[in-house]
Amino acid sequence: MLEKINNAEDLKNLNLNEKNILAKEIREYILEVISKNGGHLASNLGIVELTLAIHNVFDLNKDKVIWDVGHQSYVHKILTGRKEELKTIRTLDGIAGFPKTSESETDCFNTGHSSTSISAAMGMAKARDLKNEDHSVIAVIGDGALTGGMALEALNHVGSSRTRMIVILNDNEMSISKNIGGINKLLTRLRAKKRYTISNKKGRKIIEKIPLVGNSIVKGVTKLKKSIKQLILPRMYFEEIGFKYLGPVDGHNIEDLEYLLSRAKELDEPVLIHVLTKKGKGYEPAEQNPDRFHGTGPFNIKTGESTKKRSKDYSKAFGEKLIELAEKNDKIVAITAAMRDGTGLKNFSEKFPERFFDVGIAEQHALTFAAGLAKEGMIPFVPIYSSFYQRAYDQVIHDICIQKLPVIMCVDRAGCVGNDGETHQGLYDMAFFKLVPNITIMAPKDFEELAQMMDFAIDLKAPVVIRYPRGGEADIKFEKHEGIELGQEESGQVKLVQNELRQIELGKAEILREGEDVTIIGIGKMTATAMNVANKLEKDGIHAEVINARFLKPIDEKAIKESISKTKFVITIEDGTKIGGLGSSVKELIVNNNIEDVQIKCFAYPDEFIRHGSVPELEKVYGLDCESIYNFLKKLLKDNKKDDTIQT
Ligand SMILES: Cc1ncc(C[n+]2csc(CCOP(=O)(O)OP(=O)(O)O)c2C)c(N)n1
């Protein structure tokens, strides 16, 4: 079947049996591709029949479908001319793992972050009405995404405005982990209701004919029905806020789905269709462990086991240290916005269930909730991915920093994250946090320093950010320097500093090696790149001084000033943006201190959204890998370091 299908037009002539065969083949194809490329497997396996039904009932050349989060759009991509390209999904120059308007007109809105679909759909529906056009607008949203504040704000608006649009609630009882909270409880009661099926459609037709009996009786019956419904049917929640509720319907029964979607299409009001699906459907390991297969790296289809060996990563290092701290200090609590496993909090949640809070996909609430806890003397650690911290910016400013509350904001997946692409790159946090008063910003160069920074953050008793990348440490091991005296030469010109200086002190950088030809300042994981570059330069007789910035704010003016005054040439390397990051702080420092005759070159991401690809590939594309930086410096320093042509 799949061979014959290239776009939705090809579906139109299939009978039910053929559609079911196609669903099976689509699953096999997705499984095959994701087992090689990695990606969002379980959500896509769960949404095959629903996507087929949507494409059968609606015409996506004119009707608009917005996929919330967008991680479940692979089936849609297959049905919209991208079947072959799916093999390139999430790879450099391949198609994206999320909907992209630039990829296809049938991707009518870009997504990636959760809970935006209903707002965007309402905007499109209102525009349609204002332009006197006539097409359907549909938001497809999961029960996890429905816990996000934006989705609830949008439901509130859509319901009261009576806008004609459809919300399809894809309810698989899972966010990444098990879905939680009051909305989930409401859905649990709805799930228990009798399902919509083609067979009880006949029953519905009879009920729909009741009005023929006569007006007054109808009114009486309707009123009675309504009050009974109020008592027993929780669907009234959606109806009370202004939606026609249809469902629940079996999300793997194409016939029933098509029936309900066609009905919804005719209605001139907001409709919510409640669809029940199974995450990971059709692949046993994913059905058993939908959270493990939510987002996965490459794996062996037969066993479900990862084909890449997973070594310790920053999230795990964070989780382990937090447990150690919490054992000694009962004020420590941890908050996650639906990312318990991804942020390394699984063991913490099991060890300290009463001090662990999963608030759902609710980053804004998570931060103000943390502020409340901190105000009353608790010590909240809030690990959230960098790109999702964007959601909670006002809470950081308004609720935490103005009041100087000691919330420890742990920015996981900071920097380039790779294959998830532009919506998920954690490149902006240094720039946007830096301009907030009362905040301290740190980034560790390795696991050990992360642990030290967590200790330091508790002692600081003020708002603090610790940013760390996706994955593990770089392959360079920073020497321990035990027993080495300050200034003692170890090899050639390299001078190492003594161990005591390695303690974290507010606003103090760490000089990793001394040299006089160039100052290389790295921050966080890019400190390793700085060291690698310096080691290579050393072989060419170029002596670089390497500074691990440690603090972006307050930056170590003294150490940097001293070094720059000596070398007269500084480069900065960071996993962030050129605008507003470490490089721009160093430039300000040079200007503010009137340091003359200094050249500076900043290695960071340019002023554009960074696409998907593996991290090493993207670092190469943007000249941030060791080789590119080394080549740049070697060429310059070999001849004459005072070259005025350097462009920052
Ligand atoms: C603002 C934001 N926070 C967190 C995430 C990470 N995230 C991606 S999918 C997901 C769970 C979504 O669950 P649901 O909507 O039920 O979809 P399912 O995968 O179960 O089909 C989460 C938390 C995100 N994309 N955006």
The ligand as an ORCA input file, in Angstrom:
! r2SCAN-3c Opt
* xyz 1 1
  C       7.157     24.349     26.414
  C       7.596     22.924     26.274
  N       7.965     22.237     27.372
  C       8.356     20.948     27.256
  C       8.390     20.337     26.038
  C       8.934     18.919     25.903
  N       7.882     17.991     25.444
  C       7.818     17.587     24.171
  S       6.554     16.554     23.898
  C       6.108     16.582     25.511
  C       4.954     15.761     25.984
  C       3.761     15.994     25.155
  O       2.746     15.134     25.549
  P       1.448     15.055     24.683
  O       1.031     16.411     24.268
  O       0.446     14.254     25.445
  O       1.895     14.309     23.370
  P       2.271     12.756     23.153
  O       3.735     12.730     22.910
  O       1.879     11.993     24.367
  O       1.512     12.348     21.961
  C       6.937     17.426     26.253
  C       6.834     17.668     27.689
  C       8.010     21.096     24.914
  N       8.054     20.605     23.677
  N       7.612     22.383     25.064
*
